[in-house]
Amino acid sequence: MRNVLAVILGGGRGTRLFPLTKYRSKPAVPIGGNFRLIDIPISNCLHWGVKKIFVLTQFNTASLHRHITSTYKFDGFSRGFVQILAAQQTLENNDWYEGTADAVRKNIHYIKNQDVACVAILSGDQLFRIDLGDLLKYHRETGADITIATKPIERSQAGSFGIMKIDRHRQIREFAEKPKDGALMDRLKMPAGSFEGSDGDSYLASMGIYIFSKDVLVDLLEGSSYEDFGKQIIPEAIRTHKVFSYIFNDYWEDIGTIDAFFHANLDFASTVPKFNFYDELNPIFTHPRFLPGSRIKDCKINHALISEGSTLEGSTVIDSVIGIRSVIQEGSDLEKVVMMGADYFGYGKRTGERGPGIGKNCYIRRAIIDKNVHIGNNVRIDHKGNLKNEDRGIYHIVDGIVVIPKNGYIPNNTIID
């Protein structure tokens, strides 16, 4: 895989994941207790020998940069790298990235300088395990200029994705970004038997994962001012290039919203999670922290992930994900909670400050608690109302879920309902 370069799109402001993106870029958001979103696409690359990786981002890059530089280090003989390319002013332009294609175009000189034949474009906010080796083999065997990883979906989902129509050779003949028109939807529907699992009411959705022959990518970007791959570059390329569909039937989830992020995390704690971190042959890599095992005393725990370095005493944790260095004191009851943990140890013991963690006798349901949050004693968080989105200062309600931002403080006896 020495002749393959991966470009991971880190996204823009990450507004759909706010307030988790208030102090960090979207790829740096913690997930699954121990990991960051960026660890998913990078691990997919490394498992298949792709060791030349650019990560494109432009907002709040400090946390992401720190994580990448401390985690992904290669020896001097591998020629591998994971490098952040943040938006910057140059003699040619001084603008922000205006879209997925524009972000790659503004870094095209870095890509042109790499001695590779193919460029893999990946997303930084998706959960997936894809065999990049098989995808690249398919790209070469079909003689494709562009290969798009696609996933079968139902009609009810089609309006949220780029949808394509393929011929019997799986070459893409038509593409529409988030179609709404009924006649267009009918035309894009795949006939029964056209691929494994198609039932006559199936559609092929773009996963936002592309393989470009390098020269084709350069020509398409330098020969146009199009800003987006899905809306502009791909539909135009279908008319002039060989664009093929690689059909992927395994788990894939776009977790770019608070609701999707919340439910994906909770699923990690289920008996048979859709995305499995417990894969010895293909682990998800992240920063090694060398933390001690968690201390648990007199607790009731069911369907939960408890990350290392945590302390739980006399508490109940159900259907939840508890991040590194978390503290939950006695009498507290958590259900369907994503708690990201802390960057340091201590509950009220760090230079006299309120330490991160959950105090005594708290009752918390359906909430995301970001890193380094201090929740006092006798706090109740159990929003059951119809309010979907609101900024309440010390906390937010997003998609009906209570979110406590990073470094937040919830005083004793607070009630959030």
VEXTORDREN-488519 format. One record per residue: x, y, z of N, C-alpha, C, O in turn. Coordinates in steps of 0.02 Angstrom, whole numbers, plus 50000, padded with zeros to 5 digits. Each point is the difference from the previous one (the first is absolute). Layout:
<recs>
XYZXYZXYZXYZ;...
</recs>
This chain:
<recs>
500414993950000499595006150000500435006450000499765005450017;500874993949964500435005949999499785005149948500165005950005;499464991849944499805004649948499305002950011499675002249953;500114997950111499345002750017500085005550053500354999150050;499325006449939499975005550048499285000550026499534999849960;500385000850105499345001150029499925007350020500455003050030;498974999849954499835006850020499364999550042499474998149974;500575003750089499424999650045499715007050009500345004650021;499024996149962499665006450004499765001250071499564996450024;500725008550009499845001350070499385004250011499795000950057;499915001649889499385003850007500125007350016500575002250010;498895001649991500035007150013499935001650074500364997150041;499195007349975499925002250070499714994550045500035000650061;499694994249909499714994750041499385002450037499894997950057;499705006449911499435002950034499494994850022499665000850051;500284993749911499514994950018500204996150062499594996850033;501065003549985500244996850061500135004950057500264998150052;499555008249938500085004950054499534998150057499444997949987;500765002850077500605003450026500624995550009500495002250029;499494991749946500594995750006500585002849959500584998450013;499265005749938500525003149958500155007250020500285003849961;499524998150099500125006950023500745001450008500235005549985;500154989550040500715001050014500454995449959500605000050010;499124996249945500404995249961499694999149931499425001549991;500984996249962499734998449934499624993450003500084996150046;499515002949904499564994150000500394993450005499804995750038;500755003449925500364993650006500314998750068500184994450016;499885010950026500304999150066499494998450054500194999150058;499165000449925499494998650049500104992950028500074995349961;499945003850105500084993350030499414995549984499445002349994;500704991249999499484995249985500184993350032500594998250005;498914998150017500114993350025500424999650063500314994850013;499715010650026500374999850063500735001749994500265004150038;500094992749915500735000649995500255003649938500585002149998;499004998649951500255001649934499795007049979499645003550035;500604998549906499785006149966499724998149932500174994749973;499395009450000499714998449935500534998849946499924995649958;500615008350044500524999449949500344993250002500284997949950;499704998650107500324993450005499674994949954500334995249979;499035005750004499654995149959500274999949928500234994749978;499775010949985500274999649932500754998749998500244996549955;500145006250093500734998849999500144992650011500434997149967;499214999750080500104992950013499814995849938500354995249984;499115006749982499824996649938500565000349949500154995149966;500175010650030500565000849953500604995650021500274996449958;499925004050104500604996550023499934992449995500494996649986;498915000850026499914992749996500124997449929500174994149992;499745010149959500094997849930500625003049969500065000349939;500405002050102500655002049976500035006949969500505001749968;498985002350040500005006949975500305004450055499685001350051;500945000949939500365003650052500205007149981500415003150033;499294999349913500085007049981499315003250006499564998849959;500365005350093499335002450018500015007550013500395002450041;499195001349924499875007050014499325000750033499524996749980;500445007550072499375001550033499855007449989500395004350021;499054997249944499835006949983499505002750050499464997150009;500705008550022499545003150047500175007450004500505002349973;499065001550062500135007250002499775003450064500155005950010;499494990650034499755003250061500264996350062500004993850002;500235010050048500194997150065500454993949993499844994650024;500735006349943500424994449982500504998050055500334994849993;499745009150060500524998750050499944993050031500494996450004;498905001850018499904993550032500134994449951500304994950018;499475005849920500114994949949500744999249985500254994449994;500095011149999500724999949985500384996550056500454996049987;499385005650075500334996950058499884992450000500464996150013;498935001949973499844992850000500374996449945500294994650012;499725008149928500324996649944500754999550009500304994849989;500025010750032500734999950007500234995550056500564997349997;499035001850055500194995750055499814992749989500224995650038;499375003049911499754993249990500314996549940500214994350005;499815009149938500194996749937500705002049980500125004949966;500354990950057500715001249986500274994049961499884994350018;500495007149930500304994749958500765000350005500295005350013;500024989049976500735000050002500275003249937499645001249951;501005000350051500315003749945500064996249935500205002949949;499644990650051500074996049939499334998749965500004997249945;499455004750086499354998249971499745005149949499594998249958;500655008050046499765005549958499265001550012499685003349960;500074994450097499305001350016499935006450039500475002550031;498925000349967499855006250037499255000850007499614997549959;500195005950095499325002550007500085007450013500245002150053;499555002049899500145007150003499355004149994499594998749956;500335006250088499435004449996500145005649951500525003250002;499004998049953500045005649954499425004750017499444999149976;500695005850066499495004850021499955005549948500495001649966;498925001450029499915005649954500495005550018500105001650058;500225001349891500505005150012500015005049942499804998449944;500445007550071500085004949947500634998649961500534998550028;499415001949905500584999149956499995005749949499555004150000;500964996049957500025005149947499434998949950499775004749968;500004989050027499474998449952499305001550027499565002049962;500334997150103499345001250029500065001450074500484998150033;499025005249993499985001450072499314998650029499785003150048;499874992049921499324998450021499974993550040500474996049999;498985003150038499864993750033499834994749948499865001649942;500164992150079499754994749957499255001249989499635001150048;500164998649890499305001349984499594993749987499405000549985;500914993750019499654993849987500514994349997500605001250005;499164992749987500454994250001500515000449943500604998950011;499165002549929500465000449943500465006050005500594999649982;499145005950042500415006150007500564998950050500555002549992;499304993850062500524998650050500574996049970500595001450013;499254993649946500524996149967500375004249949500614999649994;499025004549968500325004349949500505004750031500545001049972;499315001850085500455004850032500634996750026500485003450020;499534989949980500604996350021500264995549943500374995250012;499445006549927500164995649944500754999549988500244994949976;500145010450040500724999749989500334994850046500504997049981;499225002050079500274994750044499864993149970500424995650003;498995003749968499824993649969500424998649939500234994449989;499875010749970500404999149939500724998150015500334996749960;499925005350097500694998550018500094993050028500574997850011;498884998549999500054993250025500054995149942499625000449952;500864995050053500104995049947499514994250011500184994750024;499195006549957499474995050008499594999649936500015004549958;499634989950034499574999049942499275001650016499635002149957;500184996850106499305000950020499955004350063500455000250041;498985003349964499865004050060499334997750028499495000049965;500524997950098499384998050034499755006050040500365002850041;499014999149947499685005450037499544996950052499544996349982;500585005150081499604997150055499695005550042500235005849999;499254992550038499685004850044500254999250072500164994550021;499875011150015500254999950069499464999350051500145000350060;499224998749920499464999550049499544994149986499395000650006;500914993849975499624994049986500284994050039500594999750015;498964995650001500204993750030499984994649946499474998849971;501094998150015500014994849949500644995950007500505002350026;499464991649950500594995849989499964997649928499584995849984;500845006849974499984998249930500684997249978500525002550022;499464992549937500614996949974500265004349943499804999249943;500655005550074500265004549949500404996249947500035002049942;500274992350078500364996049952499544997349947500165000249940;499264997350080499514997449952499715005649958499894999149940;499985006750091499745005749963500495002349946499805001549944;500844998950073500505002149951500104994849946500115001749942;499854991950076500044994649950499435000649950500104999449939;499305001950087499415000949957500105006049954499834999749941;500435005750086500135006049960500464998549941499895002349944;500634993850069500484998449946499704995149950500095000849940;499574994150085499734994849955499475002749953499944997649944;499665007250078499485002849958500285005349952499665002149953;500965000050059500295005349959499675006750013499985004349956;499754996650104499635006050017500465006050007500584999550019;499145006349964500335006350015499825002150071500415002950037;498964995649982499755001650067499594994150024499594997349962;500515000650100499584994950030499685002950063500345003150041;499014996049965499635002750057499754994250042499664995549974;500505004450090499734995050046499275001750012499835005650018;499734989449972499285001250005499694994950047500264994650011;499175007350017499644995650046499274999749982499695005249988;500024988850009499284999449987499595002950057500144998750059;499365005349924499565003050050499274999649976499874998249942;499675003450102499295000149983499795006949974500365004950008;499064995349960499765006249971499935005650052500135005849985;499664992450076499905005050052500645003750018499985005650026;500604991449960500645003050017500315003849941500465003950009;499274994949931500345002349939500075007649996500485002549970;499055001250059500045007249995500565003250040500095006149997;500284989950042500545002750041500694998449972500505001950031;499544994749911500644997949974500065001549925499515001649967;501104997950008500104999949928499804993149975500264995050023;499285004849929499734993749974500214999049928500015004749960;500174989150023500244998749932499654994049969499754995650035;500255004449898499734994449961500584996949963500395003549967;499674989850036500554996549967499724995449947499424998050001;501025000249951499814995149950500224993050023500234999350057;499714995749900500154993250021500744998950014500194995150033;500235009449943500724999650014500195004150062500595000450019;498905002650012500095004350059500335006649985500275003350045;499724998649892500225006849983499435004750015499424998649984;500745007150046499485004850020499785004049939500415003049965;498934997050023499735003549942499625006350019499905004449958;499894996050105499625005950022500135001150075500084995250037;499955011149983500155001750070499605006150019499975004949962;499714994950096499635005850025500155000850074499974995250038;500205010949982500155001550069499365001650039499675004949985;500164990950064499425000850043499365001449959499695005250008;500114990149950499415001149957499355000350041499924996450049;499635008149930499355000750033499434998749951499464998050021;500655003249915499494999249950499794992749993500434995649993;498925003150008499764993149997500174996449936500194994150002;499765009349941500164996949936500744998249996500184994749974;500245009850052500724998650001500154994150046500424995849984;499245003950072500104994450047499824993449967500354995050008;499105005049954499794993949966500534997949949500134994049991;500165010849975500494998449948500654997350029500344995949969;499835006350092500624997950031499954993350036500504997150021;498895000449988499904993750036500314994349961499954999549939;500394996050098500344994449969499534994049993499644998450048;500364998349895499564994149990500204994450048500574999450020;498944996449996500134994150041500524995649967499974998849939;500504998750100500524995549974500595003549968500454996749976;499555010050023500565003649968500644999750042500545001049974;499394997750091500574998650043499744996050059499404999750011;501054997350027499814995850056499575003850050500205005150027;499204992349985499565003150048499515005049971499555002250035;500524999649902499535004849970499324996649991499964994349976;499515009350042499334997150000499515003749957499394999050006;500865005349952499555004049957499805006650031499685004049967;500514997250094499865006450033500635002550035499975003250052;500614995249917500645001850029500335005749960499885000849941;500545003050095500385005449969500734999250021500154997050052;500295005749907500714999950017500215007050021499975004849961;500254995850102500215006450028500755000650002500354995250017;499905010649968500725001450006500195000250073499675003250041;500884993549976500265000150068500485005850012500265000950055;499865003049893500495005450006500714997450002500455003550024;499664990549950500664997049995500154998949926499634996449966;500905006850010500154999849928500724997649989500455001350041;499654995249903500684998749975500075003549933499624998649954;500855006050041500155003449938500684997849973500474999450039;499574999349897500664999849970500295007050007499665005049987;500964995550035500285006550019499945005249944499795005650012;500404992549927499985004849944499295002449987499905005949983;499624989750024499305001949990499785005150053499685004949983;500504993850079499825004750054500305006949986499665005050007;500974995249975500335006449987499665003649942499885006050004;499984990449942499685003149942499315002750017499825005649980;499784990650057499325002150017500015006250044499575004449993;500894995950054500025005750046500325006149969499755005650009;500784993549953500335005849969499615002549939500095005749979;499494990149993499625002049941499315002850015499615001349954;500244999850111499345002850018500075003950064500524999950034;498945003649983499965003650064499474996950045499795003150049;500014990849935499494996650040500244999250072500594998650012;498945002350035500194999950071499864993550035500294998650053;499264997249920499784994150036500044993749956499835000249941;500414994350089500044993849962499314997349983499864998449942;499705001050108499364996949989499535004049956499674997249956;500315009350053499535004249963500245001749930499605001049955;501074999250035500255002749936500514995649966499914998149942;500635000150092500554996449968499764993249974500124998349942;499564997750100499794993349980499485000149944500104996449950;499355007550054499535000249944500325002049934499824997349948;500655007350055500355002249938500464994549975500044998949939;500314997650106500474994949980499664994049968500304996749957;499085001850062499644994449971499935000749925499994995149963;499955011150013499925001349929500644999049960499984998749940;500595002050094500635000149963500504994650020500504999049966;499384997650090500484995150025499644993550019499394999650004;501024995350007499734993650023499955000150076500504999950036;498885000349989499875000550071499614993850021499464998749974;500824997450072499714993750019499775000150073500255003950041;499274991749974499744999250068500294993750032499994994649971;500285006250089500234994350041499484999250055499945004250044;499684990349953499444999150046500244996950066500314994750001;499545008850053500234998250067499394998250042499545004050008;500444989950020499424997650036500104999550076499574997450035;500995004949990500144999650071499765006450034499685004349970;500494996350096499775005850039500355006449979500615000249991;498995005050000500265006749985499505005050028499394999349990;500855005750045499565004950031500325006949997500575000950021;499055003949954500215007050001499805002750068499415000450017;501085001650023499855002450068500145007550006500295002450049;499495001349900500115007149999499505004150040500065006250002;499444990650029499515003750041500044997550072500254994650013;499495009450033499994998150070499584993650010500214995650037;499225004049930499574994150008500364993749976499994994950035;500325005449906500364994149974500604998450043500144994150012;500225010950011500584999050043499794996750066500334995350023;499135007050006499764997450064499814992649994500224995950040;499385002549911499764993149993500554995249978500004994250019;500475008349941500574995749980500424998250061500214994350007;499905010550037500384998750061499644995050045500314995350026;499055005649984499624995450043500024992949972500014995250038;500005004249896500024993349970500654996450015500024993950001;500525009950010500644996850017499944995750063500374995150009;499165006650035499934996550063499494994349996499884996650050;499835002349892499514994749992500354993249997500614999749993;499014994950014500284993350001500364998449935500554997250000;499145004549944500314999049934499995006649964499545001449962;500975002850048500005006749969500074999649925500324995549973;499375009349993500045000249927500725001549977500234997249950;500115007150086500705001449987500414996950056499915001850058;500534993649924500354996050050500715002650012500424999549955;499705003150105500685001950018500414993950021500625000450004;499054994050008500344994050026500224995649941499774994349993;500685008249968500274996449942500764999750008500345005049988;499914989350033500724999450015500435000849937500555002650004;499184995349939500405000449938500005007049971500485002049967;498995001750045499955006849972499765004950054499445002549997;500994998850052499795004650054499955007249975500305001849949;499335002250087499995007249987500555003150042500014999250061;500465004149907500575003050034499815006650031499555003549976;500804998250078499915006650031500615001550043500484996150001;499505009550034500575002150041500084995450061499534999450038;501054997549972500104995850060500095004450061500435004550001;499174994350050500015004450059500304996750062500185003550048;499894989949953500304996450056499635001550065500315001350052;499034998449945499595001250059499884993650039500024994549971;499875006050094499844994050040499304997549986499605003549969;500254990450052499334997449994499515004050042500205003550046;499164995849938499495003850037499864996850068500044993950008;499795010350041499824997850067499245000550006499715005349991;499974989150025499274999750004499804996950066500224994450016;499365009150022499804997650067499245000650008499725005449992;499964988950024499284999950016499585003349946499575004250014;500554994049923499645003049944499554994949964500134994050003;499365008549965499594996049956500145002449929499875005749983;500414989849976500195001949932499724995049951500084993950009;499595008649938499714995549950500035003449932499805005849993;500454990649958500085002749932500365006850002499735005149981;500884994750042500395006250006500724998849980500274994450008;500055010749967500725000149990500315004550053499815005850006;500654991550032500355003950052500735000549980500364995050001;499865010949981500695000949976500495000250058499815001050057;500824998049926500524999550051500095006650038499845005449977;500434993750083500155005850042499405002950036500055005450030;499374991249968499395002750030499904997550071500284995050021;499315008850017499824998150068499255000650008499715005449993;499964989050022499284999850010499864997150069500254994750018;499345008850021499854997750068499245000450012499705005349994;500014989050023499304999850020499525003049949499515003250019;500624995949918499605003249948499694994749954500184994250002;499345008049957499684995749951500135002849930499885005949987;500364989949968500175002149932499694995049952500194994150000;499345008149960499644995649954499995003149930499885005949992;500264989949957499985002149929500395006549990499745004849972;500884995350051500395006249998500724998649981500254994450003;500095010949976500714999849984500365004850047499845006050000;500634991650039500365004050049500725000749978500364995049994;499865011049993500665001449973500564999650051499884998750059;500725002649918500604999450041499995004950059499765005649995;500514992150062500085003950062499335002750026499995005250034;499474991449951499355002350025499934998750075500284995150025;499365009250009499854999250071499245000450008499695004949980;500024989950050499285000050015499934998250074500184994550020;499565010150020499964998950072499374996450021499544999149960;500444998950102499484995550026499305003049994499905006150008;499634989449979499305002049996499795002749932499415001549991;501054999149963499835002849934499764994549953500244994350002;499295007649954499654995249957500025002749929499725005249985;500624991149970500075002149930499684994849954500104994050009;499535008449942499724995549949500005003749933499775005749995;500494991049954500065002949933500395006650004499755005349981;500854994150044500455005850008500654998749964500294994650005;499945010349957500674999849971500425005050039499935006049992;500514991350050500445004150043500714999449973500284994550000;500015011149978500644999749966500604999850047500564998949977;499335002250087500564999450047500385006450010499725005549997;500934993850015500405005950019500714999449974500244994549984;500095011250012500705000349978500484999450058500614999749990;499135000150071500434999550059499614996750056499384999849999;500974997750050499694996750058499765005250051500255005650002;499274992350039499835004050059499305002749998499775002649950;499894996850107499345003050009500075005150057499984998250059;500115008249921500085005250050500695000150033500085002850054;500424994149912500664999550032500555003249958500594999550017;499235003649929500515002849955500065007650011499575003849979;500954998250053500155007050015499395003650029499905005949986;499714990650055499445003250032499395000949956499495002550023;500554995549913499435000949954499504994350009500154994950031;499265006149942499524994649995500274995049949500125001749943;499974992150078500264995049954499444997249957499415000650017;500774996349927499494997149956499684993850030500344996250036;499035002749950499664994150024499295001550021499775005749996;499884989150026499315000550021499964999150075500284995250027;499385009350007499964999950073499524994750026499824995349965;499975005650097499584995150034499265001049984499765005649989;499884988750009499275000049996499735003849939499525003750005;500814995349938499775003049938499584995049960500104994050005;499445008749955499574995949958500055002749929499775005649987;500534990649968500155002649933499744995249947500174994050001;499435008549953499724996149945500115003749934499955006149998;500194990149949500055002749931500415006549998499745005449988;500914993850024500435005950001500694998349972500224994350003;500105010849970500704999649980500395004850046499855005950002;500644991450033500405004050046500705000349972500364995050000;499845010849975500655000849968500564999750052499874999250060;500755001349917500574999250044500065005550053499795005749989;500484992350068500185004650054499395003750030500075005450028;499354991649966499395003050028499944998250074500124994250020;499715010750021499864998850071499255000550011499695005249985;500014989550040499295000050017499954999250076500254995150028;499435009650004499965000050073499544994650028499794995549963;500065005050101499584995150034499265001449986499805005649988;499804989050015499275000549996499765003449936499505003650000;500854995249945499815002849935499544995049964500124994050001;499365008649968499544995849962499995002549927499855005849987;500324989749967499985001549928499564994749968500204994249994;499215007949985499534995149971499505003849956499425000850018;500825001449925499585004049955499514995549962500214995749962;499155005350050499484996049967499525004349960499514997549972;500635008950024499555004649966500074999749924500374995949973;499255008449994500015000349927500535004649973500095000549939;500285002950105500525004649978500564996249967500304995550031;499865006249906500504996349962500685003550000500524996750004;499495009949990500635003649994499955006750037499575004149986;500894996950061500025006350037500665000650037500264995150027;500015010949975500605001650038499795002750068499705005450004;500464990850049499815002150067500615002650040499985000450061;500555001449903500595002750034500464994650025500494998349967;499374999050092500444994950028499884993149969500394995450010;499075004149952499884993849963499605001549937499725005449993;500264989949962499625000649937499524994249994500144994550025;499325006649941499574994549978500054999749924499845004749965;500404989650010500104999149928499684993349980500154994850029;499415005549922499634994049978499654996650059499924993950001;499865010150048499654997450058500464996950052499754997150049;500915003549942500494997050045500355005650039500205005049969;499884994350096500365005050040500754999049989500264994550008;500095010949975500724999849988500345005150047499855005949998;500614991650043500395004450044500675001249966500384995249991;499795011049990500625001349962500634998650041499974999550062;500585000049904500654998850031500155005350052499865005949991;500444991850065500205004350056499405003250035500075004950036;499334992449953499405002950029499924998650074500354995750028;499195007950004499874999350071499255000350012499675004949982;500064989950048499294999750019499975000350076500224995350033;499515010149996500015000850074499574994950036499574996749969;500555002650095499604995650043499265001549992499805005849991;499794989050013499265000550001499705002749936499415001950000;500964998349946499735002249935499514994849973500134994050006;499325008349965499524995549968499935002049927499835005849985;500294989549970499925001149928499484995049976500134994049996;499285008649987499474995449978499625003049941499544996949974;
</recs>
